[in-house]
Amino acid sequence: MVDRLPTGVEIKAEITPEYAQVLSHGALALVARLHRSFEHRRQEMLEARRLVAERFDLGLRPDFQKYTASIRDTDWKIGKLPQDLQCRRVEITGPVERKMIINALNSGADSFMADFEDSNTPNWHNQIQGQINLR
């Protein structure tokens, strides 16, 4: 079990001994620090998203913002790719269920991207178990 929680952190779900492996004091302190730093901005972005959805509901369609024109209208190049990104012909994205991770890693694909969203029901157990499976 988690011995003590960082100041201001409350977990209102079960923390099994297995969950405590990834819910360390340091990990929870990091999440708390990120929340304190970015919650205001996150709420602003959610409100902006709501306003955009309202405009879409009125029939307005998205367009590029004028201040980004210089990015789109010029030629630009990226730096050299790191070696570990040079061979990415086959990438598997899959759920974070243990058996599926093992199958993906044994598939011969160049990379595996763990999907905590679309292929996973994002409840407490599945999210924490996925972190445990990826350790």
C-alpha positions in Angstrom: 0.0 0.0 0.0 1.0 3.6 -0.4 2.4 4.6 3.0 1.4 8.2 2.8 0.0 10.5 0.1 1.6 13.8 -0.9 0.0 16.8 0.6 -3.4 17.6 -1.0 -3.7 14.2 -2.8 -6.8 12.1 -2.2 -7.4 8.7 -3.9 -11.0 7.6 -3.6 -10.5 4.2 -5.1 -8.9 1.0 -3.9 -5.1 0.8 -3.8 -4.0 -2.8 -3.8 -0.4 -3.8 -3.0 0.1 -4.3 -6.8 -1.2 -0.8 -7.6 1.2 0.6 -5.0 4.0 -0.5 -7.3 3.2 2.3 -9.8 1.5 4.7 -7.4 4.6 5.6 -5.5 4.9 8.7 -3.4 7.1 10.3 -6.1 4.8 9.5 -8.9 1.8 10.9 -7.0 3.8 14.0 -6.0 4.6 14.5 -9.7 0.9 14.3 -10.7 0.0 16.6 -7.9 2.6 19.2 -9.0 1.5 18.9 -12.7 -2.2 19.4 -11.6 -1.3 22.4 -9.5 0.7 24.0 -12.3 -1.6 23.3 -15.2 -5.2 22.9 -13.9 -6.1 26.6 -14.6 -4.8 26.3 -18.2 -6.6 22.9 -18.6 -9.9 24.5 -17.6 -9.3 27.4 -20.0 -8.7 24.9 -22.8 -11.8 22.9 -22.0 -13.8 26.1 -22.1 -12.3 27.1 -25.4 -13.2 23.6 -26.7 -16.8 24.1 -25.5 -17.0 27.4 -27.4 -15.6 25.9 -30.6 -18.2 23.1 -30.3 -20.9 25.7 -30.0 -19.7 27.3 -33.2 -19.7 24.0 -35.0 -23.2 23.4 -33.8 -24.2 26.7 -35.5 -22.7 25.5 -38.8 -19.4 27.3 -38.7 -16.4 25.3 -39.9 -12.8 25.3 -38.7 -10.0 27.1 -40.6 -6.4 27.9 -40.0 -5.6 30.8 -37.7 -4.1 33.8 -39.5 -1.2 34.1 -37.1 0.1 30.7 -38.2 0.3 31.6 -41.9 4.1 32.0 -41.7 4.5 28.4 -40.6 2.4 27.1 -43.5 3.6 29.5 -46.2 7.4 28.9 -45.9 9.7 26.0 -46.6 11.2 24.5 -43.5 13.1 21.4 -42.6 13.6 19.3 -39.5 16.9 18.2 -38.1 18.3 14.8 -38.6 16.2 12.0 -37.1 17.6 10.1 -34.1 18.8 6.6 -34.9 15.9 5.0 -33.0 13.4 6.8 -35.3 15.0 5.9 -38.6 13.3 2.6 -39.0 9.6 3.0 -38.2 8.0 1.2 -41.1 5.7 -0.9 -39.0 4.2 0.4 -35.8 1.6 -1.4 -33.7 -0.8 0.4 -31.5 -2.6 -1.7 -29.1 -4.3 -2.1 -25.7 -2.3 -2.2 -22.5 -3.6 -5.7 -21.5 -0.7 -7.9 -20.7 -1.2 -10.6 -23.3 -1.7 -8.0 -26.1 1.5 -6.2 -25.1 3.4 -9.4 -25.3 1.9 -10.3 -28.7 2.7 -6.8 -30.0 6.3 -6.9 -28.8 6.8 -10.3 -30.3 5.2 -9.3 -33.7 8.3 -8.0 -35.3 7.0 -4.5 -35.6 9.5 -1.7 -35.3 7.7 -0.1 -32.4 4.7 -0.5 -30.1 2.5 2.4 -28.9 0.5 1.6 -25.8 -3.1 2.8 -26.2 -4.7 3.9 -22.9 -7.7 5.4 -24.7 -9.5 3.9 -27.7 -8.7 0.2 -27.1 -9.1 0.5 -23.3 -12.0 1.2 -21.1 -10.5 4.1 -19.1 -11.6 3.1 -15.6 -9.4 3.1 -12.5 -8.4 -0.5 -12.7 -7.6 -0.6 -16.4 -5.5 2.5 -16.3 -3.4 1.4 -13.3 -3.2 -2.2 -14.5 -2.0 -0.9 -17.9 0.8 1.0 -16.1 1.8 -2.1 -14.2 1.8 -4.1 -17.4 4.2 -1.7 -19.1 6.7 -1.7 -16.3 
